[in-house]
Amino acid sequence: ATAVEPELTTVRLPAEQVGERGMEALLAVLEGRPAEPGSLPVRLVVRGSTAPPPAASRT
């Protein structure tokens, strides 16, 4: 995301936790159980590709 101009805004994910949850889900499915739902912490990394909203026109 930082190798292009403007740098791209991204969402940062905890890669290790994503892999852990994926493996837990796979093992659950292989054992005939439903995968556990859940969420992971994510963080928006704002870079140059994000601009403020356009100003509202006053008419």
C-alpha positions as CSV (number, residue, x, y, z in Angstrom):
1,A,0.0,0.0,0.0
2,T,3.0,2.3,0.4
3,A,4.7,1.4,-2.8
4,V,2.3,3.4,-5.0
5,E,1.5,7.1,-5.3
6,P,-0.7,8.1,-3.6
7,E,-0.2,5.6,-0.8
8,L,-3.4,3.5,-0.4
9,T,-5.6,3.5,2.6
10,T,-5.9,0.0,4.0
11,V,-7.4,-2.0,6.8
12,R,-4.8,-3.6,9.1
13,L,-5.7,-7.1,10.3
14,P,-4.0,-9.2,12.9
15,A,-2.5,-11.9,10.6
16,E,-1.7,-14.4,13.3
17,Q,-5.2,-14.3,14.7
18,V,-6.7,-14.5,11.2
19,G,-4.7,-17.7,10.7
20,E,-5.6,-19.1,14.1
21,R,-9.3,-18.5,13.6
22,G,-9.2,-20.0,10.1
23,M,-7.6,-23.2,11.4
24,E,-10.1,-23.4,14.3
25,A,-12.9,-23.0,11.7
26,L,-11.4,-25.7,9.4
27,L,-11.0,-28.2,12.3
28,A,-14.6,-27.5,13.5
29,V,-16.0,-28.2,10.0
30,L,-13.9,-31.3,9.6
31,E,-15.3,-32.6,13.0
32,G,-18.9,-31.8,11.8
33,R,-19.3,-28.8,14.1
34,P,-20.2,-25.3,13.0
35,A,-17.4,-22.8,13.1
36,E,-17.5,-20.4,16.0
37,P,-18.5,-16.8,14.9
38,G,-16.4,-14.0,16.2
39,S,-14.7,-10.7,15.3
40,L,-11.2,-9.6,15.2
41,P,-9.7,-6.1,16.0
42,V,-9.0,-4.2,12.8
43,R,-7.5,-0.7,12.3
44,L,-8.1,1.7,9.4
45,V,-4.7,3.0,8.2
46,V,-5.5,6.3,6.4
47,R,-3.0,7.3,3.8
48,G,-2.8,9.6,0.8
49,S,-5.6,7.9,-1.2
50,T,-8.2,9.1,1.3
51,A,-9.5,12.6,0.9
52,P,-12.0,14.6,3.0
53,P,-15.6,14.7,1.7
54,P,-16.4,17.4,-0.8
55,A,-17.7,20.6,0.7
56,A,-21.5,20.9,0.6
57,S,-22.6,23.4,-1.9
58,R,-24.6,26.3,-0.6
59,T,-27.4,27.2,-2.9
